[in-house]
Amino acid sequence: MIVVTTNDLPGHRIVRYIGLVRGLTVRSRNLVANIGGGLQSLLGGNVTIYTDLAEQARQEAYDNLVAHAVGMGANAVIAMRYDANDIMEGITEVLAYGTAVWVEEDAG
């Protein structure tokens, strides 16, 4: 599966547009993360506990996006983006979305 943030794919031509695909996850912070994150924030700098949590959420949303695209018969996703919103205190949704397509390598 090829996933790009661009609207085209150099070296390939889009044969068929399949449609919108998305991957969604909803994550919450846990007590350990809150305590550890609070302690790290007192020291300043990167709060690695929350960085790891954010990366895990994005990866899960990305994996769900790829599964959705494969299920629709795509071999690529173009114009992929992320979005995130707080649902309530400590609970965030992360959405990965893009356009599922079928691409073929350029012959030239």
Contacts in CASP RR format, 6 or more apart in sequence:
PFRMAT RR
TARGET T0000
AUTHOR 0000-0000-0000
METHOD contacts of the structure
MODEL  1
MIVVTTNDLPGHRIVRYIGLVRGLTVRSRNLVANIGGGLQSLLGGNVTIY
TDLAEQARQEAYDNLVAHAVGMGANAVIAMRYDANDIMEGITEVLAYGTA
VWVEEDAG
1 66 0 8 1.000
1 69 0 8 1.000
1 70 0 8 1.000
1 74 0 8 1.000
1 75 0 8 1.000
1 76 0 8 1.000
1 77 0 8 1.000
2 9 0 8 1.000
2 12 0 8 1.000
2 75 0 8 1.000
2 76 0 8 1.000
2 77 0 8 1.000
2 103 0 8 1.000
3 62 0 8 1.000
3 65 0 8 1.000
3 66 0 8 1.000
3 76 0 8 1.000
3 77 0 8 1.000
3 80 0 8 1.000
4 76 0 8 1.000
4 77 0 8 1.000
4 78 0 8 1.000
4 79 0 8 1.000
4 80 0 8 1.000
5 79 0 8 1.000
5 80 0 8 1.000
5 81 0 8 1.000
6 78 0 8 1.000
6 79 0 8 1.000
7 78 0 8 1.000
7 79 0 8 1.000
8 14 0 8 1.000
8 78 0 8 1.000
9 76 0 8 1.000
9 78 0 8 1.000
9 103 0 8 1.000
11 105 0 8 1.000
11 106 0 8 1.000
12 76 0 8 1.000
12 103 0 8 1.000
12 104 0 8 1.000
12 105 0 8 1.000
12 106 0 8 1.000
13 103 0 8 1.000
13 104 0 8 1.000
13 106 0 8 1.000
14 78 0 8 1.000
14 101 0 8 1.000
14 102 0 8 1.000
14 103 0 8 1.000
15 101 0 8 1.000
15 102 0 8 1.000
15 103 0 8 1.000
15 104 0 8 1.000
16 101 0 8 1.000
16 102 0 8 1.000
17 99 0 8 1.000
17 100 0 8 1.000
17 101 0 8 1.000
18 69 0 8 1.000
18 72 0 8 1.000
18 73 0 8 1.000
18 74 0 8 1.000
18 99 0 8 1.000
18 100 0 8 1.000
18 101 0 8 1.000
18 102 0 8 1.000
19 72 0 8 1.000
19 99 0 8 1.000
19 100 0 8 1.000
19 101 0 8 1.000
20 97 0 8 1.000
20 98 0 8 1.000
20 99 0 8 1.000
20 100 0 8 1.000
21 65 0 8 1.000
21 68 0 8 1.000
21 69 0 8 1.000
21 72 0 8 1.000
21 74 0 8 1.000
21 77 0 8 1.000
21 97 0 8 1.000
21 98 0 8 1.000
21 99 0 8 1.000
21 100 0 8 1.000
22 64 0 8 1.000
22 65 0 8 1.000
22 68 0 8 1.000
22 95 0 8 1.000
22 96 0 8 1.000
22 97 0 8 1.000
22 98 0 8 1.000
23 61 0 8 1.000
23 62 0 8 1.000
23 64 0 8 1.000
23 65 0 8 1.000
23 67 0 8 1.000
23 68 0 8 1.000
23 95 0 8 1.000
23 96 0 8 1.000
23 97 0 8 1.000
24 61 0 8 1.000
24 64 0 8 1.000
24 93 0 8 1.000
24 94 0 8 1.000
24 95 0 8 1.000
24 96 0 8 1.000
25 57 0 8 1.000
25 60 0 8 1.000
25 61 0 8 1.000
25 64 0 8 1.000
25 93 0 8 1.000
25 94 0 8 1.000
26 87 0 8 1.000
26 91 0 8 1.000
26 92 0 8 1.000
26 93 0 8 1.000
26 94 0 8 1.000
27 53 0 8 1.000
27 56 0 8 1.000
27 57 0 8 1.000
27 60 0 8 1.000
27 91 0 8 1.000
27 92 0 8 1.000
27 93 0 8 1.000
27 94 0 8 1.000
28 90 0 8 1.000
28 91 0 8 1.000
28 92 0 8 1.000
29 50 0 8 1.000
29 53 0 8 1.000
29 90 0 8 1.000
33 49 0 8 1.000
33 50 0 8 1.000
33 53 0 8 1.000
36 49 0 8 1.000
37 47 0 8 1.000
37 49 0 8 1.000
37 50 0 8 1.000
38 47 0 8 1.000
40 46 0 8 1.000
40 47 0 8 1.000
40 48 0 8 1.000
40 49 0 8 1.000
41 47 0 8 1.000
54 94 0 8 1.000
57 84 0 8 1.000
57 92 0 8 1.000
57 94 0 8 1.000
58 82 0 8 1.000
58 94 0 8 1.000
58 96 0 8 1.000
60 94 0 8 1.000
61 82 0 8 1.000
61 94 0 8 1.000
61 95 0 8 1.000
61 96 0 8 1.000
62 96 0 8 1.000
64 96 0 8 1.000
65 77 0 8 1.000
65 80 0 8 1.000
65 96 0 8 1.000
65 97 0 8 1.000
65 98 0 8 1.000
66 77 0 8 1.000
68 100 0 8 1.000
69 76 0 8 1.000
69 77 0 8 1.000
69 100 0 8 1.000
72 100 0 8 1.000
73 100 0 8 1.000
73 102 0 8 1.000
74 100 0 8 1.000
74 101 0 8 1.000
74 102 0 8 1.000
75 101 0 8 1.000
75 102 0 8 1.000
75 103 0 8 1.000
76 100 0 8 1.000
76 101 0 8 1.000
76 102 0 8 1.000
76 103 0 8 1.000
77 98 0 8 1.000
77 99 0 8 1.000
77 100 0 8 1.000
77 101 0 8 1.000
78 98 0 8 1.000
78 99 0 8 1.000
78 101 0 8 1.000
79 98 0 8 1.000
79 99 0 8 1.000
80 96 0 8 1.000
80 97 0 8 1.000
80 98 0 8 1.000
81 96 0 8 1.000
81 97 0 8 1.000
81 98 0 8 1.000
82 94 0 8 1.000
82 95 0 8 1.000
82 96 0 8 1.000
83 94 0 8 1.000
83 95 0 8 1.000
83 97 0 8 1.000
84 92 0 8 1.000
84 93 0 8 1.000
84 94 0 8 1.000
84 95 0 8 1.000
85 92 0 8 1.000
85 93 0 8 1.000
85 95 0 8 1.000
86 92 0 8 1.000
87 93 0 8 1.000
END
